[in-house]
Amino acid sequence: MAKRADRADFSYVATTRTCAGEMTLRPYQEEAIGAVRAAFAAGRRAPLLVAPTGAGKTVMFCYVTQGAKAKGRRVMILAHRAELLDQTSRALMGLGISHGMIAAGRTADRTEAVQVAGVQTLVRRLGNTPPPDLLVIDEAHHAAAGSWRAIVQAFPSAKILGVTATPERLDGKGLGDVFDDLIRGPEVADLIAAGFLSRPVYYAPTTASLDGVRTTAGDFNKADLEQAVNRPTITGDAVTHYRRLCAGVPAIAFCTSIAHAENVAANFREAGFRWGVIDGTMTQEARRQAVADLGTGALHGLSSCEIVSEGFDLPCVTAAILLRPTKSLALYLQQVGRVLRPHPGKQNAIILDHVGNVLRHGLAEELRGWSLEGAGERRQKRTADDGIKNRQCPACYAVHAPGLVCPLCGHEYEAKGRQVEEIAGELEQLDAERLAAVRKHKAQGKARTLGELVALGRARGYKNPAAWASHIITARRKRGVPA
């Protein structure tokens, strides 16, 4: 069962705590670390910690690593991209934790109790790798894949800690065959409210036609997508709306193939923008340089083919241009998450969705019922015709939560008339019990945000105020009540 520490609100900005080394823990990070330790103490072998992009998952698992090392345990931290390996190494050094690296082009020091390992390198060296006491799996939604599973099976006595923002495989299947407990950290909405993430603004100016696009392994067929979205009308529209809505801000365009990425970049360059391409065929140095150029402003944007959906940490990136349709909620959230990190001068994260992913999956800050069982029956499937409908403004193309007014441009939607049935009634005496019930109802109505509802639930002594607040928000959205 998913666990989450009850708390009154998520206003953590002023109450962080510095741990050994130079890292600072936010209160929700302390709570999550405590929940992980409690899970191990309760006999769980493999808890999965879920927290959004930007919550500081690397900080959290490095702090757990520090505690394990202090107890004389061996720790192996597993990641699948050079960028993630480097990010983890920097975090460990920030805590003063010496470590070895098992990765291509790195000199391994097997004497270190803590090792940071690349998946593809480690799977080839399992025969001569000392078994860890704790195996930490970053981006753990991959943990059931072939090489990852081989590593897990090679260390049957090791405890496992998985961390991810999206606890299901890209095909929607769950992770219950690897992990035995799900621990929920803060929600995206919590971190936005506390200022730890930028507030996203969504625009869906056009939607590519996916007629005839087949489904393969739970997602749209890549070859079919290439034909459907690599079109001048869609690419030209992407350039037009980038120029209109956020010209010059650092941006990532998510594409279906390398050819598509190169074509998109060429169109942006023709329009006068400095634009590059980043993909998995490039050397690590070339990828690092492309990201560095985006960070310094040498490039306005990068077109990406399946390389920065995970492990990409460049807070200045402000706009996500979605040009790759996907049925995978996990992939969609990973992509949007790339632009949510706050940065000085960054007022909002801008999502330009040209392929219908926002309408297909909903806003990133919506509450989701994650479980180890995966999508299945637990999540209502969203299409253009069913599910909880977000609204799309006909004036500015913004997509937003249900409401009577567009929060971006102020467009007022036409109110649908309702016939009200009048019935006779009698005044009732308002005794103390009924007065208390009325006041309780009014207090609930005044609590508009998730944080306010959680605080109210805690004040009322509810066992799980976060779950209760989530239920209220979901019910309101079904009725079309604006948050």
C-alpha positions as CSV (number, residue, x, y, z in Angstrom):
1,M,0.0,0.0,0.0
2,A,1.2,3.5,-0.8
3,K,2.3,5.4,2.2
4,R,2.6,9.2,2.7
5,A,3.3,11.2,5.8
6,D,0.3,13.3,6.9
7,R,1.1,17.0,7.1
8,A,-0.8,20.2,7.3
9,D,0.7,22.0,4.3
10,F,3.6,22.1,1.9
11,S,5.1,25.5,2.6
12,Y,8.7,24.3,3.2
13,V,10.7,27.2,1.9
14,A,11.9,28.5,5.2
15,T,12.4,25.2,7.1
16,T,15.1,23.2,5.4
17,R,17.8,21.3,7.3
18,T,21.5,21.0,6.4
19,C,22.8,17.4,6.6
20,A,26.4,16.3,6.6
21,G,28.4,17.7,3.7
22,E,26.8,20.6,1.7
23,M,23.4,19.3,1.0
24,T,20.2,20.7,2.4
25,L,17.1,18.6,3.1
26,R,13.6,19.9,2.7
27,P,11.1,18.6,5.2
28,Y,9.3,16.5,2.7
29,Q,12.7,14.9,1.8
30,E,13.3,14.1,5.4
31,E,9.8,12.6,5.6
32,A,10.4,10.5,2.5
33,I,13.7,9.2,3.8
34,G,12.1,8.3,7.1
35,A,9.4,6.4,5.2
36,V,12.0,4.5,3.3
37,R,13.8,3.5,6.5
38,A,10.5,2.6,8.1
39,A,9.7,0.3,5.2
40,F,13.0,-1.5,5.5
41,A,12.5,-1.8,9.3
42,A,9.0,-3.3,8.7
43,G,10.6,-6.1,6.6
44,R,10.1,-4.7,3.1
45,R,12.9,-5.7,0.7
46,A,12.3,-3.3,-2.2
47,P,10.3,-0.1,-1.6
48,L,9.8,2.3,-4.5
49,L,9.9,6.0,-3.7
50,V,7.8,8.2,-6.0
51,A,8.4,11.9,-6.2
52,P,8.1,14.4,-9.1
53,T,10.9,15.7,-11.3
54,G,12.5,18.5,-9.3
55,A,11.7,17.0,-5.9
56,G,15.3,16.1,-5.3
57,K,15.3,12.3,-5.6
58,T,19.0,12.2,-6.1
59,V,19.5,14.1,-2.9
60,M,17.3,11.6,-1.1
61,F,18.8,8.4,-2.3
62,C,22.3,9.8,-1.7
63,Y,21.4,10.6,1.9
64,V,20.1,7.0,2.3
65,T,23.4,5.9,0.8
66,Q,25.4,7.9,3.3
67,G,23.5,6.3,6.2
68,A,24.0,2.8,4.8
69,K,27.8,3.4,4.3
70,A,28.1,4.7,7.8
71,K,26.7,1.3,9.0
72,G,29.4,-0.6,7.0
73,R,27.1,-1.5,4.1
74,R,28.0,-1.8,0.5
75,V,25.8,0.3,-1.9
76,M,25.4,0.1,-5.6
77,I,23.7,3.0,-7.4
78,L,22.3,2.0,-10.8
79,A,21.6,4.4,-13.7
80,H,21.4,4.1,-17.4
81,R,22.7,7.4,-18.9
82,A,26.0,9.2,-18.6
83,E,24.2,12.3,-17.5
84,L,22.6,10.5,-14.6
85,L,25.9,8.9,-13.5
86,D,27.5,12.3,-13.5
87,Q,24.6,13.8,-11.6
88,T,24.8,11.1,-8.9
89,S,28.6,11.4,-8.6
90,R,28.3,15.2,-8.0
91,A,25.6,14.7,-5.4
92,L,27.7,12.1,-3.5
93,M,30.7,14.4,-3.6
94,G,28.5,17.1,-2.2
95,L,27.9,14.8,0.8
96,G,31.6,14.0,1.1
97,I,31.0,10.3,0.1
98,S,33.9,8.8,-1.8
99,H,32.8,6.3,-4.4
100,G,33.8,4.2,-7.4
101,M,32.4,4.3,-10.9
102,I,31.6,1.3,-13.0
103,A,31.0,2.8,-16.5
104,A,32.5,2.9,-19.9
105,G,35.6,5.0,-20.0
106,R,35.9,5.2,-16.2
107,T,38.6,3.6,-14.0
108,A,36.8,1.4,-11.5
109,D,37.9,1.4,-7.9
110,R,36.4,-1.8,-6.4
111,T,37.7,-1.0,-2.9
112,E,35.0,1.7,-2.4
113,A,31.9,0.7,-0.4
114,V,29.8,2.9,-2.7
115,Q,29.7,2.3,-6.4
116,V,27.9,4.2,-9.2
117,A,27.2,1.9,-12.1
118,G,26.0,2.2,-15.6
119,V,23.5,-0.5,-16.5
120,Q,25.1,-1.6,-19.7
121,T,28.6,-1.8,-18.2
122,L,27.5,-3.5,-15.0
123,V,25.5,-6.2,-16.7
124,R,28.7,-7.3,-18.5
125,R,30.7,-7.4,-15.3
126,L,28.3,-9.2,-12.9
127,G,30.7,-12.1,-12.6
128,N,33.4,-10.2,-10.9
129,T,31.4,-7.5,-9.1
130,P,31.1,-7.8,-5.2
131,P,27.4,-8.0,-4.3
132,P,26.0,-4.9,-2.6
133,D,23.9,-4.8,0.6
134,L,21.7,-2.1,-0.9
135,L,21.0,-1.7,-4.6
136,V,19.6,1.8,-5.5
137,I,17.8,2.1,-8.9
138,D,17.5,5.5,-10.4
139,E,14.7,6.0,-12.9
140,A,13.2,2.8,-11.5
141,H,10.4,2.6,-14.0
142,H,13.0,0.7,-16.1
143,A,13.7,-1.9,-13.4
144,A,11.7,-4.7,-15.1
145,A,13.6,-4.4,-18.4
146,G,16.1,-7.0,-19.5
147,S,19.5,-5.7,-18.4
148,W,18.0,-4.1,-15.2
149,R,16.2,-7.3,-14.3
150,A,19.4,-9.4,-14.8
151,I,21.2,-7.1,-12.3
152,V,18.4,-7.4,-9.8
153,Q,18.4,-11.1,-10.1
154,A,22.2,-11.3,-9.7
155,F,22.0,-9.8,-6.2
156,P,19.2,-11.8,-4.5
157,S,20.2,-10.9,-1.0
158,A,20.5,-7.2,-1.6
159,K,17.8,-4.8,-0.4
160,I,16.5,-2.5,-3.2
161,L,15.5,1.1,-3.2
162,G,13.9,2.4,-6.4
163,V,13.2,6.1,-7.1
164,T,11.1,7.5,-10.0
165,A,8.7,10.2,-10.9
166,T,6.5,7.8,-12.9
167,P,6.0,4.4,-11.2
168,E,4.9,2.4,-14.2
169,R,6.6,1.2,-17.3
170,L,6.3,3.1,-20.5
171,D,3.7,0.6,-21.7
172,G,1.5,1.3,-18.6
173,K,2.3,-2.0,-16.8
174,G,3.2,-1.9,-13.1
175,L,6.3,-2.6,-11.2
176,G,5.0,-5.0,-8.6
177,D,7.1,-7.8,-9.8
178,V,10.2,-5.9,-8.7
179,F,9.1,-3.7,-5.8
180,D,7.0,-4.6,-2.8
181,D,6.0,-1.2,-1.4
182,L,5.2,2.2,-2.9
183,I,6.0,5.4,-0.9
184,R,4.6,8.6,-2.2
185,G,6.4,11.8,-1.7
186,P,4.9,15.3,-2.5
187,E,2.7,15.8,-5.6
188,V,3.5,18.2,-8.4
189,A,0.8,20.6,-7.2
190,D,2.4,20.6,-3.7
191,L,5.8,21.6,-5.1
192,I,4.3,24.3,-7.4
193,A,2.4,25.8,-4.4
194,A,5.6,25.8,-2.3
195,G,7.7,27.4,-5.1
196,F,9.9,24.3,-5.7
197,L,8.5,23.9,-9.2
198,S,7.4,26.4,-11.9
199,R,3.7,26.7,-12.6
200,P,3.1,25.2,-16.1
201,V,1.0,27.0,-18.7
202,Y,-0.3,24.8,-21.5
203,Y,-1.1,25.6,-25.1
204,A,-2.4,23.1,-27.7
205,P,-2.7,25.2,-30.9
206,T,-2.9,22.2,-33.3
207,T,-3.3,18.5,-33.0
208,A,-1.7,16.1,-35.5
209,S,-4.0,13.6,-37.1
210,L,-3.1,10.1,-35.9
211,D,-5.5,8.3,-38.3
212,G,-3.9,5.0,-39.4
213,V,-1.2,5.1,-36.8
214,R,-0.8,1.6,-35.3
215,T,0.0,0.7,-31.7
216,T,3.1,-1.3,-30.9
217,A,4.1,-2.4,-27.4
218,G,1.5,-0.2,-25.9
219,D,2.5,3.1,-27.7
220,F,2.1,4.6,-31.1
221,N,4.2,2.8,-33.8
222,K,7.3,4.9,-34.4
223,A,7.4,4.4,-38.1
224,D,3.8,5.5,-38.4
225,L,4.4,8.5,-36.2
226,E,7.2,9.6,-38.5
227,Q,4.8,9.8,-41.4
228,A,2.1,11.5,-39.2
229,V,4.0,14.3,-37.5
230,N,7.0,15.0,-39.7
231,R,5.0,17.4,-41.8
232,P,5.6,21.1,-42.8
233,T,2.2,22.1,-41.4
234,I,3.0,20.8,-37.9
235,T,6.6,21.9,-37.8
236,G,5.7,25.3,-39.2
237,D,3.0,25.7,-36.6
238,A,5.5,24.8,-33.9
239,V,7.9,27.6,-35.0
240,T,5.0,30.1,-35.3
241,H,3.7,29.5,-31.8
242,Y,7.1,29.5,-30.3
243,R,7.8,32.9,-31.8
244,R,4.4,34.2,-30.7
245,L,4.3,32.8,-27.2
246,C,7.9,32.5,-25.9
247,A,10.4,33.6,-28.6
248,G,14.0,33.1,-27.5
249,V,13.4,31.3,-24.2
250,P,15.4,28.0,-23.8
251,A,13.3,25.2,-25.3
252,I,13.3,21.5,-25.9
253,A,11.4,20.0,-28.8
254,F,10.5,16.4,-28.3
255,C,10.5,14.5,-31.7
256,T,9.7,11.0,-33.0
257,S,13.0,10.2,-34.8
258,I,16.4,11.6,-35.5
259,A,15.3,12.6,-39.0
260,H,12.3,14.4,-37.5
261,A,14.5,16.2,-34.9
262,E,16.9,17.4,-37.6
263,N,14.0,18.6,-39.7
264,V,12.5,20.5,-36.8
265,A,15.8,22.1,-36.0
266,A,16.3,23.1,-39.6
267,N,12.9,24.9,-39.6
268,F,13.7,26.8,-36.4
269,R,17.1,27.8,-37.9
270,E,15.4,29.0,-41.1
271,A,13.2,31.2,-38.9
272,G,16.2,32.8,-37.3
273,F,16.5,30.8,-34.1
274,R,19.7,29.1,-33.0
275,W,18.7,25.5,-32.8
276,G,20.6,22.2,-32.4
277,V,19.8,18.5,-32.2
278,I,20.5,16.0,-29.4
279,D,20.1,12.2,-29.8
280,G,21.5,8.9,-28.6
281,T,23.9,8.5,-31.5
282,M,26.0,11.4,-30.4
283,T,29.1,11.1,-28.2
284,Q,28.8,12.0,-24.6
285,E,30.9,15.0,-25.1
286,A,28.8,16.2,-28.0
287,R,25.6,15.8,-25.9
288,R,27.2,17.7,-23.0
289,Q,28.3,20.5,-25.3
290,A,24.8,20.8,-26.8
291,V,23.2,21.0,-23.3
292,A,25.9,23.5,-22.2
293,D,25.2,25.7,-25.3
294,L,21.5,25.7,-24.4
295,G,22.3,26.7,-20.9
296,T,24.6,29.6,-21.9
297,G,22.2,30.9,-24.5
298,A,24.4,29.9,-27.5
299,L,21.4,27.9,-28.6
300,H,17.7,28.9,-28.2
301,G,16.6,25.3,-28.3
302,L,17.3,21.6,-29.0
303,S,15.3,19.1,-30.9
304,S,15.5,15.8,-29.0
305,C,15.0,12.2,-30.0
306,E,14.5,10.1,-26.8
307,I,17.5,11.5,-25.0
308,V,16.4,14.2,-22.5
309,S,13.1,12.7,-21.3
310,E,15.0,11.6,-18.2
311,G,18.0,12.7,-16.2
312,F,18.1,16.2,-17.8
313,D,18.8,18.9,-15.3
314,L,18.9,22.4,-16.8
315,P,16.5,24.7,-14.8
316,C,16.7,27.5,-17.3
317,V,14.9,25.5,-19.9
318,T,11.4,27.1,-20.0
319,A,9.5,25.6,-22.9
320,A,8.6,22.1,-23.9
321,I,7.5,21.7,-27.5
322,L,5.6,18.4,-27.7
323,L,5.9,16.9,-31.3
324,R,5.9,13.2,-30.3
325,P,2.4,11.8,-29.6
326,T,2.5,9.1,-27.0
327,K,0.0,6.8,-25.2
328,S,2.5,6.6,-22.3
329,L,1.6,8.7,-19.3
330,A,5.0,8.1,-17.9
331,L,6.8,9.4,-21.1
332,Y,4.5,12.4,-21.2
333,L,5.2,13.4,-17.6
334,Q,8.9,12.8,-18.0
335,Q,9.0,15.2,-21.0
336,V,6.9,18.0,-19.3
337,G,8.9,17.5,-16.1
338,R,12.1,18.7,-18.0
339,V,10.9,22.3,-17.9
340,L,9.3,22.5,-14.4
341,R,12.4,23.3,-12.4
342,P,12.4,26.9,-11.2
343,H,15.1,29.4,-12.3
344,P,15.7,33.1,-11.6
345,G,13.5,35.2,-14.0
346,K,11.4,32.2,-15.1
347,Q,7.8,33.0,-14.4
348,N,6.1,29.9,-15.8
349,A,7.0,26.7,-17.6
350,I,5.4,26.8,-21.1
351,I,4.0,23.6,-22.7
352,L,3.4,23.9,-26.5
353,D,1.5,20.7,-27.3
354,H,1.0,20.1,-31.1
355,V,0.2,16.4,-30.8
356,G,-2.7,16.2,-28.2
357,N,-0.7,14.7,-25.3
358,V,-2.1,17.2,-22.8
359,L,-5.7,16.4,-23.8
360,R,-4.8,12.7,-23.8
361,H,-3.2,12.6,-20.4
362,G,-4.2,15.7,-18.5
363,L,-2.2,18.4,-16.8
364,A,1.0,17.4,-15.1
365,E,-0.2,18.8,-11.8
366,E,-3.3,16.6,-11.6
367,L,-3.4,14.0,-8.9
368,R,-2.8,10.4,-10.0
369,G,-3.6,7.2,-8.4
370,W,-0.2,5.5,-8.8
371,S,0.1,1.9,-7.7
372,L,2.5,-1.0,-8.2
373,E,-0.1,-2.7,-10.3
374,G,0.2,-0.1,-13.1
375,A,-2.5,1.6,-15.1
376,G,-5.0,-1.2,-15.4
377,E,-8.4,-0.3,-13.9
378,R,-7.0,2.2,-11.4
379,R,-6.7,5.1,-13.8
380,Q,-9.6,6.4,-15.9
381,K,-8.6,6.3,-19.5
382,R,-8.6,9.8,-21.0
383,T,-9.6,10.5,-24.6
384,A,-10.9,13.5,-26.4
385,D,-14.4,12.3,-25.6
386,D,-14.4,11.0,-22.1
387,G,-12.7,11.3,-18.7
388,I,-12.4,14.5,-16.6
389,K,-12.2,17.2,-19.3
390,N,-9.8,20.1,-19.1
391,R,-10.9,23.1,-21.1
392,Q,-9.2,24.5,-24.2
393,C,-9.7,28.2,-24.8
394,P,-10.9,29.0,-28.3
395,A,-9.2,32.4,-28.1
396,C,-5.6,31.6,-27.1
397,Y,-5.5,27.8,-27.3
398,A,-4.6,27.4,-23.6
399,V,-5.5,24.2,-21.9
400,H,-6.5,24.5,-18.3
401,A,-8.5,22.9,-15.5
402,P,-12.3,23.3,-15.8
403,G,-13.6,26.8,-15.1
404,L,-15.8,29.6,-16.5
405,V,-13.0,31.9,-17.5
406,C,-9.7,31.2,-19.2
407,P,-6.9,32.0,-16.7
408,L,-4.5,33.0,-19.5
409,C,-6.5,35.5,-21.6
410,G,-9.7,36.0,-19.6
411,H,-12.0,34.6,-22.3
412,E,-15.4,33.9,-20.7
413,Y,-17.1,30.6,-21.7
414,E,-20.8,30.7,-22.4
415,A,-22.6,29.4,-19.4
416,K,-24.9,26.5,-20.2
417,G,-28.4,27.2,-18.8
418,R,-30.0,24.9,-16.3
419,Q,-33.6,24.5,-15.4
420,V,-34.1,24.7,-11.7
421,E,-37.0,22.7,-10.2
422,E,-38.8,24.6,-7.5
423,I,-40.2,22.5,-4.6
424,A,-42.0,23.5,-1.5
425,G,-40.1,23.3,1.7
426,E,-40.2,24.2,5.4
427,L,-37.6,26.0,7.5
428,E,-35.8,23.7,9.9
429,Q,-34.7,24.5,13.3
430,L,-30.9,24.9,13.3
431,D,-29.7,23.0,16.4
432,A,-26.1,22.7,17.5
433,E,-25.5,19.5,15.6
434,R,-26.9,20.8,12.3
435,L,-25.1,24.2,12.8
436,A,-21.8,22.3,13.2
437,A,-22.5,20.3,10.0
438,V,-23.2,23.6,8.1
439,R,-20.0,25.2,9.3
440,K,-18.1,22.1,8.4
441,H,-19.5,22.2,4.9
442,K,-18.7,25.9,4.5
443,A,-15.1,25.4,5.7
444,Q,-14.6,22.7,3.1
445,G,-16.0,25.0,0.4
446,K,-13.6,27.8,1.4
447,A,-10.6,25.4,1.1
448,R,-9.8,25.8,-2.6
449,T,-6.3,24.4,-3.1
450,L,-4.9,21.0,-2.4
451,G,-2.7,22.4,0.4
452,E,-5.7,24.1,2.1
453,L,-7.7,20.9,2.0
454,V,-4.8,18.8,3.4
455,A,-4.5,21.4,6.3
456,L,-8.3,21.2,6.9
457,G,-8.2,17.4,6.9
458,R,-5.4,17.4,9.4
459,A,-7.2,19.9,11.6
460,R,-10.2,17.6,11.6
461,G,-8.0,14.6,12.6
462,Y,-8.5,12.6,9.5
463,K,-6.3,9.5,9.3
464,N,-5.1,10.3,5.7
465,P,-5.8,14.0,5.0
466,A,-3.8,13.9,1.7
467,A,-6.0,11.1,0.3
468,W,-9.2,12.9,1.5
469,A,-8.1,16.2,-0.1
470,S,-7.3,14.4,-3.4
471,H,-10.8,12.9,-3.4
472,I,-12.4,16.3,-2.9
473,I,-10.3,17.9,-5.7
474,T,-11.2,15.1,-8.1
475,A,-14.9,15.3,-7.3
476,R,-14.9,19.0,-7.9
477,R,-13.3,18.7,-11.3
478,K,-15.8,16.1,-12.3
479,R,-18.6,18.6,-11.5
480,G,-16.7,21.3,-13.4
481,V,-16.0,23.4,-10.3
482,P,-12.9,25.6,-10.9
483,A,-10.0,25.1,-8.4
